[in-house]
Structures are given as structure tokens and as C-alpha cells.
Amino acid sequence: MALSIRETGENIKNSPLFNGTVEYDVPLKEFTTMKVGGPAELLVKPDDAISLAVAASVLKHDGVNIFVLGGNMLRNNMMYYYLNLDMYI
């Protein structure tokens, strides 16, 4: 049985090696210069490389496709399309 995205998010958040935040239904417009973008069903913001590895491992284990944004890309010159994609940021 497939896990819900919230169950996957909780698995990441509850991992003893994960430091960071896990948020649900986050408007992506808050992360763009032009203030456009629909909600991300799951947004994981790891604080360090180990936490990133933990999150990626849990997502892969649960069969979730991921799209990684980082650095200045998250704020500058990014536009998110209103598509129903099976990937999580």
C-alpha cells in the first residue's frame, strides 16, 4: 500500500538524523520574485547535507519523484507552472 505524502513527510521529519523543516501545501509564490506559483503538497528544507540525504532516501524508498531547488534559484527567476506533477520540492 502506498503511503500518503503526509506520511512520507512525517517519516522524514521523525528521522533522528533529519534537521530542517517539512511543510505541507506551501504556496510557491512566496519563493519567487514575481510572486506566482501554486502550492507544493510537500516542501522539505533540510539544514545540512545529511538531512538532504535522509530526505532523498525516504522519498526514494516511498516511490516519490523529487525536484531539487537550491541556492539563489529558489528566489530568483523561477516560475512554477500550475501543473499536476508527481514530484515534490
LINVENQUI-V581213 format. One record per backbone hydrogen bond with DSSP energy under -0.5 kcal/mol. CO is the residue of the C=O (numbers start at 1). NH is the residue of the N-H. Records with the same first field share a line. If there is no record, write none. Layout:
# LINVENQUI-V581213
CO=NH + NH
This chain:
# LINVENQUI-V581213
4=8
5=9
6=10
7=11
8=12
9=13
10=14
12=15
15=18
19=47 + 48
21=45
23=43
26=40
27=30
28=31
29=32
32=35
37=29
38=28
39=41
40=26
41=25
42=89
43=23 + 45
44=46
45=21
48=52
49=53
50=54
51=55
52=56
53=57
54=58
55=59
56=60
57=61
58=62
59=64
60=63
65=88
70=73
71=74
72=75 + 76
75=33
79=81
81=83
83=85
85=87
86=65
88=67
